[in-house]
Amino acid sequence: HNLNPIVCVGESLEHRETGHTLDWITSQLEGALADIPKEQVSQLIIAYEPIWAIGTGKTATADQAEEVCKEIRNYIQSLYDNETADAVRIQYGGSVKSENALEILGEPNIDGALVGGASLVVDEFIDIIKAANQVSA
């Protein structure tokens, strides 16, 4: 039906603080990608959205977001191949706003943003779009 699924993964604050973020994310991906052929996986969008950042105003630093998004790409590469890992779009969500969009979107393994509440404020959303365009230019 020409739909591209978005698979959302994320960790609780407890996972983050105890150093189990990457293990938790990998286990979520393992379940989500089970028995999915690479032709279908390459069409996926995977969004990393830390649970502790949803609606809280807290956000992962660009380095934290990149660390997880890079692990997501590496995991896909280990299951499939480089081509599939490169084809999957990996987005960051979790309090993306104009103040942090440019830095987050500038990371090499972050292909876009899953924007929540900031998308409801026209000027804020326009500034996020401008940041995305600046990165892709």
N, C-alpha and C positions, 0 to 999 in steps of 0.2 A: 504493500500500500504506500510505498515511497516514504516511509517513516524511518528516521534514524533514531534509535534508542539512545538515551542518555543514562549511563550507569553511574550512580552517585556512590562514592565511598567516603568514609570519614571516621575519625576517632573521637572518643570522649576525652574530656580533660584528664581523666585518670590515666587513660592510655598514653597520652602525651607526657604527663608528668612522671610516669614510671618507665618511660623509654620503650614502650611497646607499640608505638605508632606504626612503624613499617611492617611488623609482623601482623598487626590487625588489618592493615590495608591489603596486604598480600592475601590474607585469608578471605577477605571480602571478594577480591578479584578471582581467587580460585573458585569460589562458588558461582560467581556471576558468569565466568567464562567457560565453565564446564561444558564440554561437548559442543562448543561453538566453533565452526570451521573458520579458518583464517579469512576467507572471503567475506564472511559476515562481520568478523571482529574488526576488519579494516574499515568498516563503515560506522563503527561505534564512536560515540563521544563519551569519554569518561570524565566525570567531574569530581575533583577532590574538594570536599567541603567539610572541614572539621566541625563536628557536632558542637563543640564549645564556641564556635564562632557564629552560629546561626542565630540571628536576631539579638545578639548580645552587644554588638558594636566592637567586639574584639575581633582581631584578624591575625592570621598567621603572618609572620614576617615573610618577606619575599624569599629569604633563604630557606625558611621552613617549608613554604609552599613548593619551592623548587626541589628540595630534597625528596618530598613525597612524590611529586609529579615525575621526577627522574626515576624513582623506584618503580612507579607504575609502568613507565616506558620500558625499563629494564626487564620487568617481569613479563610483559607482553613479548619482548624479544626472546626471552628464555623459553616461552611456550610455543612461539611461532617462528618468527625470523625478523631481521632488521627492517625489511620492507613493510611488514605488517605493523611493527612498532612505530615506524615513521608515519604510517597512514592514519593511525588512530589520533583523533583530536583529544587532547587532554586540557581540561579547563580547570580554573580555580574559582571556587565560590566561597563565600564566607566574609561578609562585610566588605565587599569590594566597593570602593568609593573613589571619587575623583582624586583624593589625596594620596591613595596608594596604587591606583590602577597602572600608572606608567611603570612603576618599579616592579610590580608583580608581573605585568604583561611583558616586561623586558627580559624575563628569565627564559633560557633556551628550551625548557621542556614544558612551558605553559603556553598553550596555543589559543587561549581565550579566557573569558570570564563568564561565570554563571552569576549574573547580577540579580540580587534580591530587592530589598527595600529601596536602594538607590535608584532603581529603574522607575520608581513612582514619582520622582522629583525630576522634572524635565531638564532643568539646567545641569543638575548633577549627572544625569544619564548622558546628556550631550557631551559633558566633559570626559566621561569614561569612554565614550565612542571616539572622541578626539585622541585620547591617550592610546587606544587600540590602533587607530590609523597612524599615529606617530611611530609606533613600534613596527608596524608592518611596512612602513614606507622605505 
